[in-house]
Amino acid sequence: MRNDEFIRKIDNASEMVFSVNGERFTVCDENEKGISIAQWNMPDTERYFSSAEDLMNEYQIDGKPVKEWAESIRIEDYTGFDA
């Protein structure tokens, strides 16, 4: 998946689960708090971002920003406006 496609999915998601590099992550629209991302079933890893672009650039998976993993991302579950 290209970066712009994944950004669009994040922007339109109320909740999404994706996997990359053998790990699962959840992304949720938390309204006033922003967009949250965390490793699956690990709430202590949760971080909030004001935009999908910030999440792509700043959240790290195995030492690399999400944007560098975009082509390897597999969406497992998705609830959103464009589902």
C-alpha distance (Angstrom), angle and dihedral (degrees) to the residues before:
residue distance angle dihedral
M1 . . .
R2 3.79 . .
N3 3.81 120.9 .
D4 3.81 92.9 -111.9
E5 3.83 90.8 51.8
F6 3.79 92.2 51.1
I7 3.82 91.7 46.0
R8 3.82 88.9 53.2
K9 3.82 90.4 49.8
I10 3.82 90.9 50.8
D11 3.81 91.9 47.3
N12 3.81 91.9 51.3
A13 3.81 98.3 39.9
S14 3.75 126.5 102.1
E15 3.81 87.0 -177.4
M16 3.79 133.9 -1.6
V17 3.79 137.3 172.9
F18 3.77 119.5 -158.8
S19 3.76 137.3 170.9
V20 3.77 131.2 -145.5
N21 3.78 133.2 164.5
G22 3.81 92.1 1.0
E23 3.82 94.6 -53.9
R24 3.82 131.3 105.0
F25 3.80 125.4 -139.7
T26 3.78 135.9 -174.9
V27 3.81 125.2 -144.9
C28 3.82 121.0 -166.1
D29 3.78 135.5 177.7
E30 3.80 102.7 -126.1
N31 3.83 94.1 -177.6
E32 3.81 106.7 -143.9
K33 3.81 93.9 20.7
G34 3.80 92.6 52.9
I35 3.78 130.1 -131.2
S36 3.78 114.6 -22.3
I37 3.78 127.2 -155.4
A38 3.79 128.2 -177.3
Q39 3.76 140.4 157.5
W40 3.80 110.6 -92.2
N41 3.83 111.7 -81.7
M42 3.83 91.8 -4.3
P43 3.82 105.9 105.2
D44 3.81 91.8 172.8
T45 3.84 88.1 70.2
E46 3.84 93.0 58.2
R47 3.80 117.7 127.1
Y48 3.81 131.4 176.0
F49 3.79 129.0 -136.5
S50 3.79 132.1 -173.4
S51 3.81 93.3 -138.3
A52 3.78 142.5 16.0
E53 3.81 88.9 -114.4
D54 3.81 91.3 56.2
L55 3.81 90.2 49.5
M56 3.82 91.4 49.9
N57 3.81 92.4 49.3
E58 3.80 101.5 38.2
Y59 3.82 110.5 31.0
Q60 3.80 110.6 89.0
I61 3.79 127.5 -146.8
D62 3.79 112.3 -172.4
G63 3.80 90.6 -19.1
K64 3.82 96.9 -49.8
P65 3.82 129.1 96.6
V66 3.81 116.6 -107.4
K67 3.82 90.3 -110.2
E68 3.81 89.2 67.7
W69 3.83 90.3 55.8
A70 3.83 97.3 46.8
E71 3.80 95.9 108.0
S72 3.84 90.6 52.2
I73 3.81 97.1 47.2
R74 3.79 117.8 115.3
I75 3.81 116.7 -166.8
E76 3.81 109.2 -140.1
D77 3.80 101.2 176.6
Y78 3.78 130.4 11.5
T79 3.79 135.5 -179.9
G80 3.75 115.3 177.9
F81 3.77 149.5 117.0
D82 3.82 92.8 -81.7
A83 3.83 97.8 40.6
